Structure formats: C-alpha cells, structure tokens
C-alpha cells in the first residue's frame, strides 16, 4: 500500500516538474519575442512583470 502511494507521489512530482519547466520556457520565449518585436527594455520589463505576477498573487 505504501509503495503504491509513493509511486503516485513520484508521478505527481515529475508531472508538476515538467509543467513548471514548460511554463518557465514559455515565459522566457515571450520575453525574447517582446524584445525582438519592439527592441525596448520597457516592453521586456512589462512582459516579465505580467508573466510572473500571477504566480505570486496567490501568496
């Protein structure tokens, strides 16, 4: 029984880790895209702010 729960926990942990990595890569790509479109540090700052604030708003 305990081994089954541990296996489920590992699967959940791995899937959350992959999801977090994908979210990070998407945010990074959006920042690069914003800079490529505007060549402006202000747009990169705003994109970074808008990308990371929703994750911390829950705290």
PDB file of N, CA, C and O in Angstrom:
ATOM      1  N   UNK A   1       0.823  -1.197   0.000  1.00  0.00           N
ATOM      2  CA  UNK A   1       0.000   0.000   0.000  1.00  0.00           C
ATOM      3  C   UNK A   1       0.868   1.262   0.000  1.00  0.00           C
ATOM      4  O   UNK A   1       0.638   2.192  -0.773  1.00  0.00           O
ATOM      5  N   UNK A   2       1.870   1.271   0.885  1.00  0.00           N
ATOM      6  CA  UNK A   2       2.725   2.454   0.992  1.00  0.00           C
ATOM      7  C   UNK A   2       3.546   2.664  -0.283  1.00  0.00           C
ATOM      8  O   UNK A   2       3.791   3.799  -0.691  1.00  0.00           O
ATOM      9  N   UNK A   3       3.962   1.573  -0.902  1.00  0.00           N
ATOM     10  CA  UNK A   3       4.730   1.663  -2.147  1.00  0.00           C
ATOM     11  C   UNK A   3       3.875   2.252  -3.274  1.00  0.00           C
ATOM     12  O   UNK A   3       4.377   3.008  -4.105  1.00  0.00           O
ATOM     13  N   UNK A   4       2.593   1.908  -3.300  1.00  0.00           N
ATOM     14  CA  UNK A   4       1.678   2.454  -4.301  1.00  0.00           C
ATOM     15  C   UNK A   4       1.522   3.972  -4.136  1.00  0.00           C
ATOM     16  O   UNK A   4       1.527   4.716  -5.117  1.00  0.00           O
ATOM     17  N   UNK A   5       1.386   4.412  -2.896  1.00  0.00           N
ATOM     18  CA  UNK A   5       1.251   5.846  -2.630  1.00  0.00           C
ATOM     19  C   UNK A   5       2.522   6.599  -3.013  1.00  0.00           C
ATOM     20  O   UNK A   5       2.460   7.698  -3.565  1.00  0.00           O
ATOM     21  N   UNK A   6       3.671   5.999  -2.718  1.00  0.00           N
ATOM     22  CA  UNK A   6       4.935   6.631  -3.071  1.00  0.00           C
ATOM     23  C   UNK A   6       5.076   6.752  -4.584  1.00  0.00           C
ATOM     24  O   UNK A   6       5.559   7.766  -5.089  1.00  0.00           O
ATOM     25  N   UNK A   7       4.656   5.721  -5.300  1.00  0.00           N
ATOM     26  CA  UNK A   7       4.709   5.753  -6.773  1.00  0.00           C
ATOM     27  C   UNK A   7       3.815   6.860  -7.325  1.00  0.00           C
ATOM     28  O   UNK A   7       4.204   7.576  -8.248  1.00  0.00           O
ATOM     29  N   UNK A   8       2.625   6.996  -6.761  1.00  0.00           N
ATOM     30  CA  UNK A   8       1.708   8.064  -7.188  1.00  0.00           C
ATOM     31  C   UNK A   8       2.315   9.441  -6.890  1.00  0.00           C
ATOM     32  O   UNK A   8       2.194  10.365  -7.696  1.00  0.00           O
ATOM     33  N   UNK A   9       2.959   9.570  -5.743  1.00  0.00           N
ATOM     34  CA  UNK A   9       3.595  10.832  -5.379  1.00  0.00           C
ATOM     35  C   UNK A   9       4.708  11.175  -6.365  1.00  0.00           C
ATOM     36  O   UNK A   9       4.819  12.327  -6.786  1.00  0.00           O
ATOM     37  N   UNK A  10       5.528  10.206  -6.737  1.00  0.00           N
ATOM     38  CA  UNK A  10       6.628  10.433  -7.681  1.00  0.00           C
ATOM     39  C   UNK A  10       6.080  10.849  -9.041  1.00  0.00           C
ATOM     40  O   UNK A  10       6.618  11.754  -9.679  1.00  0.00           O
ATOM     41  N   UNK A  11       5.011  10.192  -9.488  1.00  0.00           N
ATOM     42  CA  UNK A  11       4.405  10.559 -10.768  1.00  0.00           C
ATOM     43  C   UNK A  11       3.874  11.988 -10.717  1.00  0.00           C
ATOM     44  O   UNK A  11       4.069  12.758 -11.657  1.00  0.00           O
ATOM     45  N   UNK A  12       3.205  12.344  -9.623  1.00  0.00           N
ATOM     46  CA  UNK A  12       2.698  13.705  -9.461  1.00  0.00           C
ATOM     47  C   UNK A  12       3.846  14.713  -9.440  1.00  0.00           C
ATOM     48  O   UNK A  12       3.767  15.753 -10.093  1.00  0.00           O
ATOM     49  N   UNK A  13       4.901  14.418  -8.702  1.00  0.00           N
ATOM     50  CA  UNK A  13       6.047  15.316  -8.605  1.00  0.00           C
ATOM     51  C   UNK A  13       6.721  15.520  -9.960  1.00  0.00           C
ATOM     52  O   UNK A  13       7.069  16.643 -10.323  1.00  0.00           O
ATOM     53  N   UNK A  14       6.904  14.426 -10.707  1.00  0.00           N
ATOM     54  CA  UNK A  14       7.525  14.532 -12.029  1.00  0.00           C
ATOM     55  C   UNK A  14       6.659  15.337 -12.999  1.00  0.00           C
ATOM     56  O   UNK A  14       7.170  16.163 -13.756  1.00  0.00           O
ATOM     57  N   UNK A  15       5.367  15.095 -12.975  1.00  0.00           N
ATOM     58  CA  UNK A  15       4.491  15.838 -13.888  1.00  0.00           C
ATOM     59  C   UNK A  15       4.450  17.320 -13.534  1.00  0.00           C
ATOM     60  O   UNK A  15       4.410  18.162 -14.431  1.00  0.00           O
ATOM     61  N   UNK A  16       4.461  17.652 -12.265  1.00  0.00           N
ATOM     62  CA  UNK A  16       4.496  19.058 -11.857  1.00  0.00           C
ATOM     63  C   UNK A  16       5.824  19.714 -12.241  1.00  0.00           C
ATOM     64  O   UNK A  16       5.852  20.882 -12.626  1.00  0.00           O
ATOM     65  N   UNK A  17       6.909  18.970 -12.136  1.00  0.00           N
ATOM     66  CA  UNK A  17       8.219  19.497 -12.524  1.00  0.00           C
ATOM     67  C   UNK A  17       8.279  19.780 -14.020  1.00  0.00           C
ATOM     68  O   UNK A  17       8.807  20.810 -14.438  1.00  0.00           O
ATOM     69  N   UNK A  18       7.746  18.880 -14.818  1.00  0.00           N
ATOM     70  CA  UNK A  18       7.714  19.084 -16.270  1.00  0.00           C
ATOM     71  C   UNK A  18       6.820  20.261 -16.623  1.00  0.00           C
ATOM     72  O   UNK A  18       7.157  21.051 -17.506  1.00  0.00           O
ATOM     73  N   UNK A  19       5.683  20.388 -15.945  1.00  0.00           N
ATOM     74  CA  UNK A  19       4.786  21.509 -16.180  1.00  0.00           C
ATOM     75  C   UNK A  19       5.451  22.840 -15.832  1.00  0.00           C
ATOM     76  O   UNK A  19       5.327  23.817 -16.572  1.00  0.00           O
ATOM     77  N   UNK A  20       6.156  22.870 -14.700  1.00  0.00           N
ATOM     78  CA  UNK A  20       6.854  24.093 -14.302  1.00  0.00           C
ATOM     79  C   UNK A  20       7.944  24.476 -15.281  1.00  0.00           C
ATOM     80  O   UNK A  20       8.127  25.655 -15.584  1.00  0.00           O
ATOM     81  N   UNK A  21       8.672  23.482 -15.779  1.00  0.00           N
ATOM     82  CA  UNK A  21       9.712  23.739 -16.768  1.00  0.00           C
ATOM     83  C   UNK A  21       9.103  24.303 -18.050  1.00  0.00           C
ATOM     84  O   UNK A  21       9.647  25.238 -18.638  1.00  0.00           O
ATOM     85  N   UNK A  22       7.986  23.742 -18.481  1.00  0.00           N
ATOM     86  CA  UNK A  22       7.305  24.243 -19.677  1.00  0.00           C
ATOM     87  C   UNK A  22       6.817  25.670 -19.489  1.00  0.00           C
ATOM     88  O   UNK A  22       6.925  26.486 -20.404  1.00  0.00           O
ATOM     89  N   UNK A  23       6.289  25.976 -18.333  1.00  0.00           N
ATOM     90  CA  UNK A  23       5.830  27.344 -18.054  1.00  0.00           C
ATOM     91  C   UNK A  23       6.998  28.325 -18.060  1.00  0.00           C
ATOM     92  O   UNK A  23       6.883  29.430 -18.591  1.00  0.00           O
ATOM     93  N   UNK A  24       8.118  27.921 -17.471  1.00  0.00           N
ATOM     94  CA  UNK A  24       9.300  28.775 -17.461  1.00  0.00           C
ATOM     95  C   UNK A  24       9.796  29.038 -18.878  1.00  0.00           C
ATOM     96  O   UNK A  24      10.135  30.169 -19.224  1.00  0.00           O
ATOM     97  N   UNK A  25       9.837  27.989 -19.694  1.00  0.00           N
ATOM     98  CA  UNK A  25      10.320  28.139 -21.073  1.00  0.00           C
ATOM     99  C   UNK A  25       9.385  29.042 -21.880  1.00  0.00           C
ATOM    100  O   UNK A  25       9.851  29.834 -22.700  1.00  0.00           O
ATOM    101  N   UNK A  26       8.080  28.934 -21.660  1.00  0.00           N
ATOM    102  CA  UNK A  26       7.125  29.800 -22.353  1.00  0.00           C
ATOM    103  C   UNK A  26       7.323  31.254 -21.946  1.00  0.00           C
ATOM    104  O   UNK A  26       7.318  32.145 -22.796  1.00  0.00           O
ATOM    105  N   UNK A  27       7.498  31.494 -20.658  1.00  0.00           N
ATOM    106  CA  UNK A  27       7.729  32.858 -20.193  1.00  0.00           C
ATOM    107  C   UNK A  27       9.005  33.452 -20.763  1.00  0.00           C
ATOM    108  O   UNK A  27       9.032  34.620 -21.149  1.00  0.00           O
ATOM    109  N   UNK A  28      10.055  32.655 -20.817  1.00  0.00           N
ATOM    110  CA  UNK A  28      11.320  33.114 -21.369  1.00  0.00           C
ATOM    111  C   UNK A  28      11.183  33.426 -22.860  1.00  0.00           C
ATOM    112  O   UNK A  28      11.711  34.428 -23.343  1.00  0.00           O
ATOM    113  N   UNK A  29      10.472  32.561 -23.580  1.00  0.00           N
ATOM    114  CA  UNK A  29      10.261  32.783 -25.014  1.00  0.00           C
ATOM    115  C   UNK A  29       9.441  34.054 -25.252  1.00  0.00           C
ATOM    116  O   UNK A  29       9.707  34.790 -26.202  1.00  0.00           O
ATOM    117  N   UNK A  30       8.456  34.317 -24.406  1.00  0.00           N
ATOM    118  CA  UNK A  30       7.656  35.540 -24.553  1.00  0.00           C
ATOM    119  C   UNK A  30       8.505  36.790 -24.340  1.00  0.00           C
ATOM    120  O   UNK A  30       8.327  37.795 -25.028  1.00  0.00           O
ATOM    121  N   UNK A  31       9.418  36.721 -23.394  1.00  0.00           N
ATOM    122  CA  UNK A  31      10.304  37.866 -23.148  1.00  0.00           C
ATOM    123  C   UNK A  31      11.204  38.101 -24.361  1.00  0.00           C
ATOM    124  O   UNK A  31      11.388  39.242 -24.787  1.00  0.00           O
ATOM    125  N   UNK A  32      11.758  37.032 -24.912  1.00  0.00           N
ATOM    126  CA  UNK A  32      12.587  37.178 -26.114  1.00  0.00           C
ATOM    127  C   UNK A  32      11.773  37.715 -27.289  1.00  0.00           C
ATOM    128  O   UNK A  32      12.259  38.544 -28.058  1.00  0.00           O
ATOM    129  N   UNK A  33      10.548  37.248 -27.425  1.00  0.00           N
ATOM    130  CA  UNK A  33       9.680  37.713 -28.506  1.00  0.00           C
ATOM    131  C   UNK A  33       9.358  39.198 -28.341  1.00  0.00           C
ATOM    132  O   UNK A  33       9.369  39.945 -29.319  1.00  0.00           O
ATOM    133  N   UNK A  34       9.073  39.630 -27.113  1.00  0.00           N
ATOM    134  CA  UNK A  34       8.755  41.041 -26.864  1.00  0.00           C
ATOM    135  C   UNK A  34       9.946  41.925 -27.222  1.00  0.00           C
ATOM    136  O   UNK A  34       9.778  43.001 -27.797  1.00  0.00           O
ATOM    137  N   UNK A  35      11.144  41.471 -26.881  1.00  0.00           N
ATOM    138  CA  UNK A  35      12.323  42.266 -27.230  1.00  0.00           C
ATOM    139  C   UNK A  35      12.539  42.283 -28.743  1.00  0.00           C
ATOM    140  O   UNK A  35      12.890  43.319 -29.308  1.00  0.00           O
ATOM    141  N   UNK A  36      12.335  41.169 -29.383  1.00  0.00           N
ATOM    142  CA  UNK A  36      12.505  41.092 -30.829  1.00  0.00           C
ATOM    143  C   UNK A  36      11.519  41.962 -31.586  1.00  0.00           C
ATOM    144  O   UNK A  36      11.848  42.491 -32.648  1.00  0.00           O
ATOM    145  N   UNK A  37      10.314  42.117 -31.055  1.00  0.00           N
ATOM    146  CA  UNK A  37       9.295  42.912 -31.723  1.00  0.00           C
ATOM    147  C   UNK A  37       9.499  44.413 -31.511  1.00  0.00           C
ATOM    148  O   UNK A  37       9.258  45.210 -32.418  1.00  0.00           O
ATOM    149  N   UNK A  38       9.937  44.790 -30.327  1.00  0.00           N
ATOM    150  CA  UNK A  38       9.970  46.224 -30.014  1.00  0.00           C
ATOM    151  C   UNK A  38      11.364  46.799 -29.804  1.00  0.00           C
ATOM    152  O   UNK A  38      11.546  48.011 -29.919  1.00  0.00           O
ATOM    153  N   UNK A  39      12.350  45.962 -29.501  1.00  0.00           N
ATOM    154  CA  UNK A  39      13.702  46.432 -29.161  1.00  0.00           C
ATOM    155  C   UNK A  39      13.663  47.455 -28.021  1.00  0.00           C
ATOM    156  O   UNK A  39      14.432  48.416 -28.007  1.00  0.00           O
ATOM    157  N   UNK A  40      12.766  47.235 -27.079  1.00  0.00           N
ATOM    158  CA  UNK A  40      12.582  48.167 -25.980  1.00  0.00           C
ATOM    159  C   UNK A  40      12.722  47.438 -24.645  1.00  0.00           C
ATOM    160  O   UNK A  40      12.118  46.386 -24.436  1.00  0.00           O
ATOM    161  N   UNK A  41      13.519  48.005 -23.753  1.00  0.00           N
ATOM    162  CA  UNK A  41      13.680  47.414 -22.428  1.00  0.00           C
ATOM    163  C   UNK A  41      12.396  47.532 -21.621  1.00  0.00           C
ATOM    164  O   UNK A  41      12.113  46.691 -20.767  1.00  0.00           O
ATOM    165  N   UNK A  42      11.613  48.582 -21.893  1.00  0.00           N
ATOM    166  CA  UNK A  42      10.355  48.769 -21.169  1.00  0.00           C
ATOM    167  C   UNK A  42       9.363  47.648 -21.493  1.00  0.00           C
ATOM    168  O   UNK A  42       8.679  47.159 -20.594  1.00  0.00           O
ATOM    169  N   UNK A  43       9.275  47.237 -22.745  1.00  0.00           N
ATOM    170  CA  UNK A  43       8.349  46.158 -23.093  1.00  0.00           C
ATOM    171  C   UNK A  43       8.799  44.838 -22.491  1.00  0.00           C
ATOM    172  O   UNK A  43       7.967  44.022 -22.096  1.00  0.00           O
ATOM    173  N   UNK A  44      10.101  44.619 -22.418  1.00  0.00           N
ATOM    174  CA  UNK A  44      10.614  43.400 -21.784  1.00  0.00           C
ATOM    175  C   UNK A  44      10.292  43.414 -20.292  1.00  0.00           C
ATOM    176  O   UNK A  44       9.911  42.388 -19.728  1.00  0.00           O
ATOM    177  N   UNK A  45      10.444  44.559 -19.659  1.00  0.00           N
ATOM    178  CA  UNK A  45      10.120  44.676 -18.239  1.00  0.00           C
ATOM    179  C   UNK A  45       8.641  44.425 -17.984  1.00  0.00           C
ATOM    180  O   UNK A  45       8.280  43.710 -17.049  1.00  0.00           O
ATOM    181  N   UNK A  46       7.795  45.008 -18.806  1.00  0.00           N
ATOM    182  CA  UNK A  46       6.351  44.798 -18.646  1.00  0.00           C
ATOM    183  C   UNK A  46       5.964  43.345 -18.908  1.00  0.00           C
ATOM    184  O   UNK A  46       5.118  42.791 -18.206  1.00  0.00           O
ATOM    185  N   UNK A  47       6.570  42.733 -19.904  1.00  0.00           N
ATOM    186  CA  UNK A  47       6.283  41.326 -20.193  1.00  0.00           C
ATOM    187  C   UNK A  47       6.723  40.447 -19.029  1.00  0.00           C
ATOM    188  O   UNK A  47       6.011  39.516 -18.654  1.00  0.00           O
ATOM    189  N   UNK A  48       7.875  40.731 -18.462  1.00  0.00           N
ATOM    190  CA  UNK A  48       8.350  39.962 -17.308  1.00  0.00           C
ATOM    191  C   UNK A  48       7.411  40.140 -16.127  1.00  0.00           C
ATOM    192  O   UNK A  48       7.058  39.173 -15.451  1.00  0.00           O
ATOM    193  N   UNK A  49       7.017  41.360 -15.886  1.00  0.00           N
ATOM    194  CA  UNK A  49       6.116  41.657 -14.779  1.00  0.00           C
ATOM    195  C   UNK A  49       4.789  40.929 -14.944  1.00  0.00           C
ATOM    196  O   UNK A  49       4.307  40.284 -14.013  1.00  0.00           O
ATOM    197  N   UNK A  50       4.204  41.033 -16.123  1.00  0.00           N
ATOM    198  CA  UNK A  50       2.904  40.395 -16.382  1.00  0.00           C
ATOM    199  C   UNK A  50       3.004  38.874 -16.400  1.00  0.00           C
ATOM    200  O   UNK A  50       2.019  38.183 -16.141  1.00  0.00           O
ATOM    201  N   UNK A  51       4.159  38.362 -16.696  1.00  0.00           N
ATOM    202  CA  UNK A  51       4.343  36.910 -16.738  1.00  0.00           C
ATOM    203  C   UNK A  51       4.488  36.317 -15.334  1.00  0.00           C
ATOM    204  O   UNK A  51       3.974  35.228 -15.080  1.00  0.00           O
ATOM    205  N   UNK A  52       5.164  36.996 -14.431  1.00  0.00           N
ATOM    206  CA  UNK A  52       5.474  36.414 -13.134  1.00  0.00           C
ATOM    207  C   UNK A  52       4.548  36.846 -12.005  1.00  0.00           C
ATOM    208  O   UNK A  52       4.481  36.161 -10.985  1.00  0.00           O
ATOM    209  N   UNK A  53       3.838  37.948 -12.150  1.00  0.00           N
ATOM    210  CA  UNK A  53       2.964  38.420 -11.070  1.00  0.00           C
ATOM    211  C   UNK A  53       1.811  37.456 -10.770  1.00  0.00           C
ATOM    212  O   UNK A  53       1.537  37.222  -9.593  1.00  0.00           O
ATOM    213  N   UNK A  54       1.124  36.886 -11.754  1.00  0.00           N
ATOM    214  CA  UNK A  54       0.018  35.984 -11.402  1.00  0.00           C
ATOM    215  C   UNK A  54       0.443  34.789 -10.549  1.00  0.00           C
ATOM    216  O   UNK A  54      -0.355  34.286  -9.758  1.00  0.00           O
ATOM    217  N   UNK A  55       1.647  34.343 -10.692  1.00  0.00           N
ATOM    218  CA  UNK A  55       2.120  33.232  -9.864  1.00  0.00           C
ATOM    219  C   UNK A  55       2.339  33.622  -8.419  1.00  0.00           C
ATOM    220  O   UNK A  55       2.238  32.774  -7.533  1.00  0.00           O
ATOM    221  N   UNK A  56       2.632  34.865  -8.163  1.00  0.00           N
ATOM    222  CA  UNK A  56       2.876  35.334  -6.816  1.00  0.00           C
ATOM    223  C   UNK A  56       1.679  36.030  -6.199  1.00  0.00           C
ATOM    224  O   UNK A  56       1.694  36.326  -5.005  1.00  0.00           O
ATOM    225  N   UNK A  57       0.640  36.299  -6.982  1.00  0.00           N
ATOM    226  CA  UNK A  57      -0.536  36.986  -6.468  1.00  0.00           C
ATOM    227  C   UNK A  57      -1.312  36.107  -5.490  1.00  0.00           C
ATOM    228  O   UNK A  57      -2.062  36.616  -4.657  1.00  0.00           O
ATOM    229  N   UNK A  58      -1.137  34.806  -5.587  1.00  0.00           N
ATOM    230  CA  UNK A  58      -1.864  33.885  -4.721  1.00  0.00           C
ATOM    231  C   UNK A  58      -1.287  33.910  -3.303  1.00  0.00           C
ATOM    232  O   UNK A  58      -1.990  33.640  -2.329  1.00  0.00           O
ATOM    233  N   UNK A  59      -0.019  34.234  -3.208  1.00  0.00           N
ATOM    234  CA  UNK A  59       0.610  34.239  -1.880  1.00  0.00           C
ATOM    235  C   UNK A  59      -0.008  35.324  -1.067  1.00  0.00           C
ATOM    236  O   UNK A  59       0.366  35.517   0.090  1.00  0.00           O
TER     237      UNK A  59
END
